[in-house]
Amino acid sequence: MNGRIDQLLQQIRQLEEELKAELNQRSQVIGFTIRGRRVEFERSIKQAHKRLKLSVWRWLGIRPVNLVTMPIIYAMIIPLIAIDFLVSCYQYSCFPIYRIRLVKRRDYIVFDRHQLGYLNIFERWHCLYCSYANGVVAYIREILARTEQYFCPIKHARKVLGTHERYQYFMEYADAEHYHRQLQQYRDKLARGE
């Protein structure tokens, strides 16, 4: 990769770290701390959440169309569970053979929104569903990104929307001179967990 691209990528990484630090400070201002997997709110925040909670009946009155579409939305849980299981099996059976570090599922599928006291039972259920669905997609995306890095770490000729984080470090399209030499370097990075 050329020096300017490396420099820009380093700046992006630095900005991401600054963003994480800023978001962490924001959580302290809002009044919660994270202990392990549990979120703990200050007493005054818990009381405010309780006051702001919509009753189920009021919530249903605001958006009755949600009841009509719920069966369609929640039917997606079946393929999500199936693909979660199948991709996990793929990872656990193939990644050790290729010396690719396993993707930790718990880093992608996070359930903590249900701890928010201002959500009613329907809102909590929606949050659990969305946390699982988006977490599974992110988990699968990382498994597939590592697979792509192992087998074909080459950028496309055309711009692709929504690429994964690893893509920006892939080899340039049509860089035949460096392909075979650099391919092993990409594989070695996977073995080190990079």
Buried (B, 14 or more C-beta within 10 A) or exposed (E): EEEEEEEEEEEEEEEEEEEEEEEEEEEEEEBBEEEEEEBEBEEEBBEBBEEEBBEEEEBBEEEEEEEEEBEEEEEEEEEBEEBBEEBBEBBEEEBEEEEBBEBEBEEBBEEEBBBBBBBBEBBBBBBEBEBBBBBBBBBBBBBBBBBBBBEEBBBEEEEEEEBBEBBEBBBEEEEEEEBEEBBEEBBEBBEEEE
